[in-house]
Amino acid sequence: MAQTLPETMKALVCEDIGQPLQLKTVPTPLPTPGSVVVKVLAVQSQRSLAAIIAGKTPFTFPKPLTPGNTAIGRVAATGPDTTSLAVGQLIMLDTFVRARDNSDIQILWGFSDGFTPQSKKFMADNWVMGSYAEYVRAPLENTWALDEKRLCGNPSDGGLGYSINDLVSLPEILIPYGGLRGINLRPGETIVIAPATGGFSGSAVFAALAMGATVIAMGRNEKVLQRLKDNFPRVRTVVNTGDVQADTATLRALGPIDAYLDLSPPQASSSSHIRSCFLALRQYGRASLMGFIPTDLALPYSHAMGNNLTIRGQFMYERADVKSLIQLAESGQLKLGVAGSYEICGKYQLDEIEECFQKTEACQEAGQIVLITP
Ligand SMILES: NC(=O)c1ccc[n+]([C@@H]2O[C@H](COP(=O)([O-])OP(=O)(O)OC[C@H]3O[C@@H](n4cnc5c(N)ncnc54)[C@H](OP(=O)(O)O)[C@@H]3O)[C@@H](O)[C@H]2O)c1
């Protein structure tokens, strides 16, 4: 297939923190050694992006920036060292980028240049153009081929019948999947996920079920908990009442609990569910801490000691997790889109970004996705 790229393209640009995103016409990027150029088809509107651009989070980024996050696209032009990807290939563009010569230097390409001078330089010098654009130049190793025939093919031909937009649930699941793999969740185990009603935490429930676990979904939002229970026979629910003793007893009654994945947002820093979940873990239980909790917390130290608990912090995921998640989806075990309990709440073009942000603000519950289709 010919590698023809238009000379210019539309991209959203943030000139500085606190400035609104502007739609600009900019030169279309060209592939270089180690990269391909991707036509962006669909990308989730990142829930925290409006706050990040407004400077209301600890994340920083080089300016000007074209923001973005993990997207679904098609290879539009290959580089001189591309060996397997071809023009037209459907791909998932993973925005967790590690420096090639030092994988400890990491950025969240499109919105965070990390927390070290090296990571900030790495992003500023290389990766200031993210996926909220018609085209994006992408590192080869972050461009993951998807089996389009299997994922999007007709079920009568052995396909799973997903639309391109359905595939956007893959990136949403990838983050909690990293946490679940990090504590080696096994089929047949019981895991408590708390909270379980938000964007990433809801996806953690879907991922754990696909991995063969029984899920205890814990949270305060009883409407979403009920929906999870109604949709999945292997989901049990526990309401976070704030009473540690009572909630621990309720959890234990549903156990033994092998594992606990925490995805608490900052505002849940003082929530009692963290203590209840630790206290409910069985002997040799494992806990994965994935939430952004800015303060130090007291943990039930002697319970952890007496029960040989393993506690793991988890930032994002490993490269092997990406491949594994794609396999899980292509096998049909992990359901995407409507079949996976996702709902596309809105779909916006690049020039509708303000409406898109408003919709995103209103759609933060488990399974809700707002799309940008450049
Ligand atoms: N480790 C990583 O690599 C990584 C990557 C991405 C995101 N994260 C973090 O993961 C966390 C979860 O993401 P998300 O999209 O699921 O978050 P979210 O939608 O902001 O929040 C999840 C849930 O938190 C609960 N919650 C809110 N305030 C609470 C409070 N005061 N007390 C107790 N519960 C409260 C709510 O559930 P209920 O109302 O039902 O209680 C809400 O549905 C965030 O902190 C995010 O920054 C981590």
The ligand as an SDF file (V2000), in Angstrom:
LIG
                    3D

 48 52  0  0  0  0  0  0  0  0999 V2000
   -1.4650    3.0520   39.2700 N   0  0  0  0  0  0  0  0  0  0  0  0
   -1.6560    3.4930   38.0570 C   0  0  0  0  0  0  0  0  0  0  0  0
   -0.8560    3.2500   37.1490 O   0  0  0  0  0  0  0  0  0  0  0  0
   -2.8850    4.2700   37.7340 C   0  0  0  0  0  0  0  0  0  0  0  0
   -3.1890    4.5830   36.4030 C   0  0  0  0  0  0  0  0  0  0  0  0
   -4.3290    5.3020   36.1330 C   0  0  0  0  0  0  0  0  0  0  0  0
   -5.1480    5.7310   37.1610 C   0  0  0  0  0  0  0  0  0  0  0  0
   -4.8120    5.4480   38.4550 N   0  0  0  0  0  0  0  0  0  0  0  0
   -5.6450    5.8900   39.5750 C   0  0  0  0  0  0  0  0  0  0  0  0
   -6.6670    4.9670   39.7920 O   0  0  0  0  0  0  0  0  0  0  0  0
   -7.6890    5.5680   40.5750 C   0  0  0  0  0  0  0  0  0  0  0  0
   -9.0390    5.0960   40.1530 C   0  0  0  0  0  0  0  0  0  0  0  0
   -9.3690    5.5030   38.8630 O   0  0  0  0  0  0  0  0  0  0  0  0
  -10.8990    5.6290   38.4430 P   0  0  0  0  0  0  0  0  0  0  0  0
  -10.9720    6.1400   37.0500 O   0  0  0  0  0  0  0  0  0  0  0  0
  -11.5960    4.3480   38.7300 O   0  0  0  0  0  0  0  0  0  0  0  0
  -11.2850    6.7770   39.4870 O   0  0  0  0  0  0  0  0  0  0  0  0
  -12.5510    7.5830   39.8310 P   0  0  0  0  0  0  0  0  0  0  0  0
  -13.6110    7.3040   38.8260 O   0  0  0  0  0  0  0  0  0  0  0  0
  -12.1380    8.9910   40.0550 O   0  0  0  0  0  0  0  0  0  0  0  0
  -12.9560    7.0300   41.2580 O   0  0  0  0  0  0  0  0  0  0  0  0
  -13.2950    5.7110   41.4960 C   0  0  0  0  0  0  0  0  0  0  0  0
  -14.2800    5.6010   42.6160 C   0  0  0  0  0  0  0  0  0  0  0  0
  -13.7590    6.1550   43.8260 O   0  0  0  0  0  0  0  0  0  0  0  0
  -14.8240    6.2130   44.7460 C   0  0  0  0  0  0  0  0  0  0  0  0
  -14.6910    7.3570   45.6330 N   0  0  0  0  0  0  0  0  0  0  0  0
  -14.6900    8.6760   45.2980 C   0  0  0  0  0  0  0  0  0  0  0  0
  -14.5610    9.4210   46.4080 N   0  0  0  0  0  0  0  0  0  0  0  0
  -14.5050    8.5630   47.4590 C   0  0  0  0  0  0  0  0  0  0  0  0
  -14.3900    8.7270   48.8540 C   0  0  0  0  0  0  0  0  0  0  0  0
  -14.3170    9.9470   49.4070 N   0  0  0  0  0  0  0  0  0  0  0  0
  -14.3640    7.6230   49.6180 N   0  0  0  0  0  0  0  0  0  0  0  0
  -14.4360    6.3830   49.0930 C   0  0  0  0  0  0  0  0  0  0  0  0
  -14.5660    6.1780   47.7680 N   0  0  0  0  0  0  0  0  0  0  0  0
  -14.5920    7.2510   46.9610 C   0  0  0  0  0  0  0  0  0  0  0  0
  -16.0990    6.3150   43.9020 C   0  0  0  0  0  0  0  0  0  0  0  0
  -16.8300    5.1210   44.1100 O   0  0  0  0  0  0  0  0  0  0  0  0
  -18.0360    5.0060   45.1720 P   0  0  0  0  0  0  0  0  0  0  0  0
  -18.8060    6.2850   45.0820 O   0  0  0  0  0  0  0  0  0  0  0  0
  -18.8000    3.8030   44.7390 O   0  0  0  0  0  0  0  0  0  0  0  0
  -17.3770    4.8010   46.5000 O   0  0  0  0  0  0  0  0  0  0  0  0
  -15.5820    6.3220   42.4580 C   0  0  0  0  0  0  0  0  0  0  0  0
  -16.4200    5.6270   41.5790 O   0  0  0  0  0  0  0  0  0  0  0  0
   -7.4390    7.0610   40.4580 C   0  0  0  0  0  0  0  0  0  0  0  0
   -6.8430    7.5190   41.6410 O   0  0  0  0  0  0  0  0  0  0  0  0
   -6.4480    7.1520   39.3320 C   0  0  0  0  0  0  0  0  0  0  0  0
   -5.6410    8.2780   39.4100 O   0  0  0  0  0  0  0  0  0  0  0  0
   -3.7060    4.7140   38.7460 C   0  0  0  0  0  0  0  0  0  0  0  0
  1  2  1  0
  2  3  2  0
  2  4  1  0
  4  5  1  0
  4 48  2  0
  5  6  2  0
  6  7  1  0
  7  8  2  0
  8  9  1  0
  8 48  1  0
  9 10  1  0
  9 46  1  0
 10 11  1  0
 11 12  1  0
 11 44  1  0
 12 13  1  0
 13 14  1  0
 14 15  2  0
 14 16  1  0
 14 17  1  0
 17 18  1  0
 18 19  2  0
 18 20  1  0
 18 21  1  0
 21 22  1  0
 22 23  1  0
 23 24  1  0
 23 42  1  0
 24 25  1  0
 25 26  1  0
 25 36  1  0
 26 27  1  0
 26 35  1  0
 27 28  2  0
 28 29  1  0
 29 30  1  0
 29 35  2  0
 30 31  1  0
 30 32  2  0
 32 33  1  0
 33 34  2  0
 34 35  1  0
 36 37  1  0
 36 42  1  0
 37 38  1  0
 38 39  2  0
 38 40  1  0
 38 41  1  0
 42 43  1  0
 44 45  1  0
 44 46  1  0
 46 47  1  0
M  CHG  2   8   1  16  -1
M  END
$$$$
